[in-house]
Amino acid sequence: MLKKLNRYFSRVEKVIWCVSFVLIVGAFVVFDRSGVVTMLTSLVGVTAILFNAKGNPIGQVLMVVFAIVYSVISFSFRYYGEMITYAGMTLPMAVLALVSWLKNPYKGNKSEVTVNRLSLKEIPIMVLLTAAVTVAFYFILKYFHTANLIPSTVSVTTSFVAAYLTFRRSPYFSLAYAANDVVLIVLWVLAAKTDKSYICVVICFAAFLINDIYCFINWLKMRKKQSFPARQSMKEKSDASS
């Protein structure tokens, strides 16, 4: 199993995961030795992103696990926006994305999804849905006296866009998640002002940001490869013979 994973991930991907591991575990040791669940959840999250970077549906399975546990962590600090977003939106969207990815393997390869291109007609629909969700969640979060209301609402916006694009198999889902990471870093920095143990969560999303940027770059490469499979095959043969 470990040998297969070692061959499956590239050297760059293994370096990214190791750096993420050191950052997350290091933050746990320094700031919060009691938050084992938070640490393990963070490790699940970065692992999920790397599987997502390769278009592997396993990433969506891990995202389901991450969404459940992260919802509980968010509830503990009264970040109801994060809790509702992940439990009520990210979780079901991860399930839908899993189904979508499994139904659309690239040339029968179940470990790589077929990259999709959004039509111009679909973009206004996504924008309208995002606006509606944002407005609705603003009043819901305000009703529940959510801490840091504006950043929490912005997090809902970026999360919805990311979840929608993930379901639609667009490379830009990881870019939306990167934007969401930035918002979450701000949210948890504010939380860390009252409880230093939440610095672990800040480090977690900093690691997520690095992984999501790599994910976006890799999906662009996947899209190019899938768009020109014959040319890519010839290039690989040429590289192998040289």
C-alpha positions as CSV (number, residue, x, y, z in Angstrom):
1,M,0.0,0.0,0.0
2,L,2.7,2.5,1.0
3,K,4.8,1.5,-2.0
4,K,1.9,2.2,-4.3
5,L,1.3,5.6,-2.7
6,N,5.0,6.4,-3.0
7,R,4.9,5.7,-6.7
8,Y,1.6,7.4,-7.2
9,F,2.6,10.8,-5.9
10,S,5.3,12.9,-7.5
11,R,8.4,14.2,-5.7
12,V,6.9,17.7,-5.5
13,E,3.7,16.3,-4.1
14,K,5.6,14.3,-1.4
15,V,7.6,17.4,-0.5
16,I,4.4,19.5,-0.2
17,W,2.8,16.9,2.0
18,C,5.9,16.5,4.2
19,V,6.2,20.3,4.7
20,S,2.4,20.4,5.5
21,F,2.9,17.6,8.0
22,V,5.8,19.3,9.8
23,L,3.9,22.7,10.0
24,I,0.7,21.1,11.3
25,V,2.4,18.7,13.8
26,G,4.9,21.4,14.9
27,A,2.1,23.8,15.6
28,F,0.3,21.2,17.6
29,V,3.3,20.5,19.7
30,V,4.0,24.1,20.4
31,F,0.6,25.6,20.8
32,D,-2.0,22.9,21.6
33,R,-0.9,19.5,22.8
34,S,-4.5,18.6,23.7
35,G,-6.0,19.2,20.3
36,V,-5.2,15.8,18.8
37,V,-8.5,15.8,16.8
38,T,-7.7,19.2,15.3
39,M,-4.2,18.0,14.3
40,L,-5.5,14.7,12.7
41,T,-8.3,16.6,10.9
42,S,-5.8,19.0,9.4
43,L,-3.7,16.1,8.2
44,V,-6.7,14.5,6.6
45,G,-7.5,17.9,4.9
46,V,-4.1,18.3,3.3
47,T,-4.1,14.7,2.2
48,A,-7.5,15.2,0.6
49,I,-6.3,18.2,-1.3
50,L,-3.3,16.3,-2.8
51,F,-5.7,13.5,-3.9
52,N,-7.9,16.2,-5.4
53,A,-4.9,17.7,-7.1
54,K,-4.6,14.5,-9.1
55,G,-8.3,14.4,-9.8
56,N,-8.7,11.3,-7.6
57,P,-12.2,10.7,-6.0
58,I,-10.5,9.5,-2.8
59,G,-9.9,13.2,-2.2
60,Q,-13.7,13.8,-2.0
61,V,-14.1,10.9,0.4
62,L,-11.5,12.5,2.7
63,M,-13.3,15.8,2.3
64,V,-16.4,14.3,3.7
65,V,-14.5,13.2,6.8
66,F,-12.9,16.6,7.1
67,A,-16.2,18.5,6.7
68,I,-17.8,16.5,9.6
69,V,-15.0,17.1,12.1
70,Y,-14.3,20.7,11.1
71,S,-18.0,21.5,11.7
72,V,-17.6,20.3,15.2
73,I,-14.4,22.4,15.8
74,S,-16.2,25.5,14.4
75,F,-19.1,25.0,16.7
76,S,-16.8,24.9,19.7
77,F,-15.8,28.5,18.9
78,R,-19.3,29.7,17.9
79,Y,-18.2,30.1,14.2
80,Y,-21.7,29.1,13.2
81,G,-21.0,30.2,9.6
82,E,-18.2,27.7,9.3
83,M,-20.3,25.0,11.0
84,I,-23.4,25.6,8.8
85,T,-21.3,26.0,5.7
86,Y,-19.3,22.8,6.1
87,A,-22.1,20.6,7.6
88,G,-24.9,22.0,5.4
89,M,-23.1,22.8,2.2
90,T,-19.5,21.5,1.9
91,L,-20.4,18.0,3.2
92,P,-23.3,17.3,0.8
93,M,-21.5,19.0,-2.1
94,A,-18.5,16.7,-1.4
95,V,-20.8,13.7,-1.7
96,L,-22.3,15.1,-4.9
97,A,-18.8,15.8,-6.2
98,L,-17.7,12.3,-5.4
99,V,-20.6,10.9,-7.4
100,S,-19.8,13.3,-10.3
101,W,-16.1,12.4,-10.3
102,L,-16.9,8.7,-10.2
103,K,-19.2,9.0,-13.1
104,N,-16.7,10.9,-15.2
105,P,-13.4,9.1,-15.2
106,Y,-10.8,10.0,-17.8
107,K,-10.7,7.2,-20.4
108,G,-11.9,4.7,-17.8
109,N,-9.2,5.6,-15.3
110,K,-11.1,5.7,-12.0
111,S,-8.2,7.5,-10.3
112,E,-8.4,10.6,-12.6
113,V,-11.5,12.6,-13.3
114,T,-12.3,14.2,-16.7
115,V,-11.7,17.9,-16.4
116,N,-14.7,20.0,-17.4
117,R,-15.1,23.4,-19.0
118,L,-17.9,25.7,-17.8
119,S,-20.0,27.2,-20.6
120,L,-20.5,30.9,-20.7
121,K,-24.2,30.4,-20.0
122,E,-23.4,28.6,-16.7
123,I,-21.3,31.4,-15.2
124,P,-24.2,33.9,-14.6
125,I,-26.2,31.1,-13.0
126,M,-23.4,30.3,-10.6
127,V,-23.0,34.1,-9.8
128,L,-26.8,34.4,-9.1
129,L,-26.8,31.2,-6.9
130,T,-23.7,32.5,-5.0
131,A,-25.3,35.9,-4.4
132,A,-28.6,34.3,-3.2
133,V,-26.7,31.9,-0.8
134,T,-24.5,34.8,0.5
135,V,-27.5,37.1,1.3
136,A,-29.4,34.2,2.9
137,F,-26.5,33.1,5.1
138,Y,-25.7,36.7,6.1
139,F,-29.1,37.0,7.8
140,I,-28.9,33.4,9.2
141,L,-25.5,34.1,10.7
142,K,-26.6,37.5,12.1
143,Y,-29.6,35.8,13.8
144,F,-27.3,33.4,15.5
145,H,-24.9,36.2,16.6
146,T,-22.0,34.7,14.7
147,A,-18.6,35.9,15.7
148,N,-16.9,38.0,13.1
149,L,-20.0,38.2,10.9
150,I,-18.5,39.8,7.7
151,P,-15.5,37.4,7.3
152,S,-17.8,34.5,8.1
153,T,-20.2,35.6,5.4
154,V,-17.4,36.0,2.9
155,S,-16.3,32.5,3.8
156,V,-19.7,31.2,2.9
157,T,-19.4,32.9,-0.5
158,T,-16.0,31.5,-1.3
159,S,-17.0,28.0,0.0
160,F,-20.1,27.9,-2.2
161,V,-18.2,28.8,-5.3
162,A,-15.5,26.3,-4.5
163,A,-18.0,23.5,-3.8
164,Y,-20.0,24.3,-7.0
165,L,-16.9,24.3,-9.2
166,T,-15.7,21.0,-7.6
167,F,-19.0,19.4,-8.5
168,R,-18.7,20.8,-12.0
169,R,-15.1,19.5,-12.3
170,S,-13.6,22.9,-13.1
171,P,-9.9,23.6,-12.4
172,Y,-10.9,26.8,-10.8
173,F,-12.4,25.0,-7.8
174,S,-9.0,24.9,-6.1
175,L,-8.5,28.7,-6.8
176,A,-11.8,29.3,-5.0
177,Y,-10.7,27.1,-2.1
178,A,-7.4,29.1,-2.0
179,A,-9.4,32.3,-1.6
180,N,-11.4,30.6,1.1
181,D,-8.2,29.6,2.9
182,V,-7.2,33.3,3.0
183,V,-10.5,34.2,4.6
184,L,-10.3,31.3,7.1
185,I,-6.8,32.3,8.1
186,V,-8.2,35.8,9.0
187,L,-11.0,34.2,10.9
188,W,-8.8,31.9,13.0
189,V,-6.2,34.6,13.6
190,L,-9.0,36.6,15.2
191,A,-10.0,33.5,17.2
192,A,-6.3,32.9,18.3
193,K,-6.3,36.3,19.9
194,T,-8.5,34.9,22.7
195,D,-7.2,31.3,22.6
196,K,-3.7,30.6,21.4
197,S,-4.6,26.9,20.7
198,Y,-6.4,28.1,17.6
199,I,-3.0,29.0,16.1
200,C,-3.0,25.3,15.1
201,V,-6.0,26.0,12.9
202,V,-4.3,29.0,11.4
203,I,-1.3,26.9,10.4
204,C,-3.6,24.3,9.1
205,F,-5.2,26.7,6.6
206,A,-1.9,28.1,5.7
207,A,-0.8,24.6,4.7
208,F,-4.1,24.2,2.8
209,L,-3.4,27.4,0.9
210,I,-0.1,26.0,-0.4
211,N,-1.8,22.7,-1.3
212,D,-4.7,24.4,-3.1
213,I,-2.4,26.6,-5.2
214,Y,-0.5,23.5,-6.3
215,C,-3.9,21.8,-6.9
216,F,-4.9,24.6,-9.3
217,I,-1.6,24.4,-11.2
218,N,-1.9,20.6,-11.5
219,W,-5.4,20.7,-12.8
220,L,-4.4,23.2,-15.5
221,K,-1.7,20.6,-16.5
222,M,-4.4,17.8,-16.4
223,R,-6.7,19.9,-18.6
224,K,-3.9,20.5,-21.2
225,K,-3.0,16.8,-21.2
226,Q,-6.6,15.6,-21.6
227,S,-7.2,18.2,-24.4
228,F,-4.2,17.0,-26.4
229,P,-3.8,13.3,-25.4
230,A,-2.0,12.3,-28.7
231,R,0.5,15.1,-28.5
232,Q,1.1,14.4,-24.8
233,S,1.7,10.7,-25.6
234,M,4.2,11.5,-28.3
235,K,6.0,13.8,-25.9
236,E,6.2,11.2,-23.2
237,K,7.6,8.6,-25.7
238,S,10.2,11.2,-26.9
239,D,11.2,11.9,-23.3
240,A,11.5,8.2,-22.5
241,S,13.8,7.6,-25.6
242,S,16.1,10.6,-24.9
